[in-house]
Amino acid sequence: MGQLIVTEFATLDGVAQAPGAPDEDRDAGFAHGGWQAPYIDEAGVDDVFAAARTMDALLLGRRTYEIFADYWPTAPADMPFTTLLDEVPRYVASRTLSAPLRWDGTNLLEGDLAESVPALTERYGEVHVIGSLDLVQSLLRLGLVDRLDLWVHPLVLGTGKRVFAEGAPPAALRLTRSVTSPNGALHLRYEPAGTPTYGTIGE
C-alpha cells in the first residue's frame, strides 16, 4: 500500500488560496493572489522539488488541474518541474469535467473518493496532491491523508481558503521534519497521530 501525500503552501493564518499569481483563484473576491512570489528562493525551490520528485502519481482537484493544464504543458523545458509533471501519471477528481482532458496523460478519477483514492495508493507508491483545497477537505474528512507537507510563509492575509477549513475533523499530527528557508518559510512535514487527547494543565 502506498501513501497519499498532500503538499500545500500556506500563510501563518493557514490561507493557501492562489499562492502563484494574482488571477490564479479569485473565488469570493480573493485579492491577495500571488502572495508566495516574494518568498521564492533557490533553497526553497530545491526543497520543494526534492519532496515532489518522489511522487509516482499526481492527484488534483478540478481548479488546480485547470491552473496546471494552462501552464505546465508549455512551460520552459529546462525547468525541473516541467519534466517531472509531464512524465508522472496524473488524475483529476471532478464531477463536472468529462474525458478526454487537456494535457495528455491526465485521466479522470472514477468513482467515489473513498474507493478510488485507496485504489490509487494500492497502484502507486506515492500519490501526491498539490493545492486542490476543496479536494483536500474531502480527503481529510475521509481519513485518507498519510502525510502533509506544509510550507508556512511569514505573512498573514486574514481571508481566503485555508488548508484546514471550518469543519475539518479533529486530528493529532506528528512532526517528522522541519526545515527553515532563508526567506523565513518553514517546511513542516506531518503524519497522522490519531485523535487529540485532552487534559488540564497543572494536574
LINDA-V655479 format. One record per helix or strand of 2 or more residues. SS is the DSSP state (~ for helix, > for strand). FROM is the first residue (numbers start at 1). LEN is the number of residues. If there is no record, write none. Layout:
BEGIN
ss->[SS;SS]
from->[FROM;FROM]
len->[LEN;LEN]
END
This chain:
BEGIN
ss->[>;~;~;~;>;~;~;>;>;~;>;~;>;>;>]
from->[3;27;37;42;57;62;80;89;106;113;126;133;147;173;186]
len->[9;3;3;11;5;13;8;5;3;11;5;9;7;8;7]
END
